[in-house]
Amino acid sequence: MDALTPSSRLRLENQVAVVTGGAQGIGAGIVRRFVQEGARVVFSDLLAEKGKALETELGQNASFYPADATSPSDCQALMKFAMERFGALDCVVNNAEQLPKGDLSPIFLWKDLTEPLLFYFGARSWESNMRSRT
């Protein structure tokens, strides 16, 4: 089955998902599979060129939004965009990663590895939107 051929049973039909870190690698695989299974997907990344290319490849059921998953304001804007674009939110996949850079002392390493958790707090504000659809 190629990447754009729907399976016989669309398990995610009419579902709306947000995927962070979705422009390449595992994130792009998640985005492709969700679209293949019938979902409408908003995905974010810092890699704008790759994100736009994937959006073009997947068509109207995928929308790229450039965002930094470690920025609370970017996360809130991403969730708002998803709601405006597709009118709902059913699933959030926090796939974004940030590799440590510079000082690898424990305090800086902890900060670099936990910043992506900020996305969680941004997503929490949209939890009621997800619950209202279940």
Secondary structure as a PSIPRED ss2 file (coil, helix, strand):
# PSIPRED VFORMAT (PSIPRED V4.0)

   1 M C   1.000  0.000  0.000
   2 D C   1.000  0.000  0.000
   3 A C   1.000  0.000  0.000
   4 L C   1.000  0.000  0.000
   5 T C   1.000  0.000  0.000
   6 P C   1.000  0.000  0.000
   7 S C   1.000  0.000  0.000
   8 S C   1.000  0.000  0.000
   9 R C   1.000  0.000  0.000
  10 L C   1.000  0.000  0.000
  11 R C   1.000  0.000  0.000
  12 L C   1.000  0.000  0.000
  13 E C   1.000  0.000  0.000
  14 N C   1.000  0.000  0.000
  15 Q C   1.000  0.000  0.000
  16 V E   0.000  0.000  1.000
  17 A E   0.000  0.000  1.000
  18 V E   0.000  0.000  1.000
  19 V E   0.000  0.000  1.000
  20 T E   0.000  0.000  1.000
  21 G C   1.000  0.000  0.000
  22 G C   1.000  0.000  0.000
  23 A C   1.000  0.000  0.000
  24 Q C   1.000  0.000  0.000
  25 G H   0.000  1.000  0.000
  26 I H   0.000  1.000  0.000
  27 G H   0.000  1.000  0.000
  28 A H   0.000  1.000  0.000
  29 G H   0.000  1.000  0.000
  30 I H   0.000  1.000  0.000
  31 V H   0.000  1.000  0.000
  32 R H   0.000  1.000  0.000
  33 R H   0.000  1.000  0.000
  34 F H   0.000  1.000  0.000
  35 V H   0.000  1.000  0.000
  36 Q H   0.000  1.000  0.000
  37 E C   1.000  0.000  0.000
  38 G C   1.000  0.000  0.000
  39 A C   1.000  0.000  0.000
  40 R E   0.000  0.000  1.000
  41 V E   0.000  0.000  1.000
  42 V E   0.000  0.000  1.000
  43 F E   0.000  0.000  1.000
  44 S E   0.000  0.000  1.000
  45 D E   0.000  0.000  1.000
  46 L C   1.000  0.000  0.000
  47 L C   1.000  0.000  0.000
  48 A H   0.000  1.000  0.000
  49 E H   0.000  1.000  0.000
  50 K H   0.000  1.000  0.000
  51 G H   0.000  1.000  0.000
  52 K H   0.000  1.000  0.000
  53 A H   0.000  1.000  0.000
  54 L H   0.000  1.000  0.000
  55 E H   0.000  1.000  0.000
  56 T H   0.000  1.000  0.000
  57 E H   0.000  1.000  0.000
  58 L H   0.000  1.000  0.000
  59 G H   0.000  1.000  0.000
  60 Q H   0.000  1.000  0.000
  61 N H   0.000  1.000  0.000
  62 A E   0.000  0.000  1.000
  63 S E   0.000  0.000  1.000
  64 F E   0.000  0.000  1.000
  65 Y E   0.000  0.000  1.000
  66 P E   0.000  0.000  1.000
  67 A C   1.000  0.000  0.000
  68 D C   1.000  0.000  0.000
  69 A C   1.000  0.000  0.000
  70 T C   1.000  0.000  0.000
  71 S C   1.000  0.000  0.000
  72 P H   0.000  1.000  0.000
  73 S H   0.000  1.000  0.000
  74 D H   0.000  1.000  0.000
  75 C H   0.000  1.000  0.000
  76 Q H   0.000  1.000  0.000
  77 A H   0.000  1.000  0.000
  78 L H   0.000  1.000  0.000
  79 M H   0.000  1.000  0.000
  80 K H   0.000  1.000  0.000
  81 F H   0.000  1.000  0.000
  82 A H   0.000  1.000  0.000
  83 M H   0.000  1.000  0.000
  84 E H   0.000  1.000  0.000
  85 R H   0.000  1.000  0.000
  86 F H   0.000  1.000  0.000
  87 G C   1.000  0.000  0.000
  88 A C   1.000  0.000  0.000
  89 L C   1.000  0.000  0.000
  90 D C   1.000  0.000  0.000
  91 C E   0.000  0.000  1.000
  92 V E   0.000  0.000  1.000
  93 V E   0.000  0.000  1.000
  94 N E   0.000  0.000  1.000
  95 N C   1.000  0.000  0.000
  96 A C   1.000  0.000  0.000
  97 E C   1.000  0.000  0.000
  98 Q C   1.000  0.000  0.000
  99 L C   1.000  0.000  0.000
 100 P C   1.000  0.000  0.000
 101 K C   1.000  0.000  0.000
 102 G C   1.000  0.000  0.000
 103 D C   1.000  0.000  0.000
 104 L C   1.000  0.000  0.000
 105 S C   1.000  0.000  0.000
 106 P H   0.000  1.000  0.000
 107 I H   0.000  1.000  0.000
 108 F H   0.000  1.000  0.000
 109 L H   0.000  1.000  0.000
 110 W H   0.000  1.000  0.000
 111 K H   0.000  1.000  0.000
 112 D H   0.000  1.000  0.000
 113 L H   0.000  1.000  0.000
 114 T H   0.000  1.000  0.000
 115 E C   1.000  0.000  0.000
 116 P C   1.000  0.000  0.000
 117 L H   0.000  1.000  0.000
 118 L H   0.000  1.000  0.000
 119 F H   0.000  1.000  0.000
 120 Y H   0.000  1.000  0.000
 121 F H   0.000  1.000  0.000
 122 G H   0.000  1.000  0.000
 123 A H   0.000  1.000  0.000
 124 R H   0.000  1.000  0.000
 125 S C   1.000  0.000  0.000
 126 W C   1.000  0.000  0.000
 127 E H   0.000  1.000  0.000
 128 S H   0.000  1.000  0.000
 129 N H   0.000  1.000  0.000
 130 M H   0.000  1.000  0.000
 131 R H   0.000  1.000  0.000
 132 S C   1.000  0.000  0.000
 133 R C   1.000  0.000  0.000
 134 T C   1.000  0.000  0.000
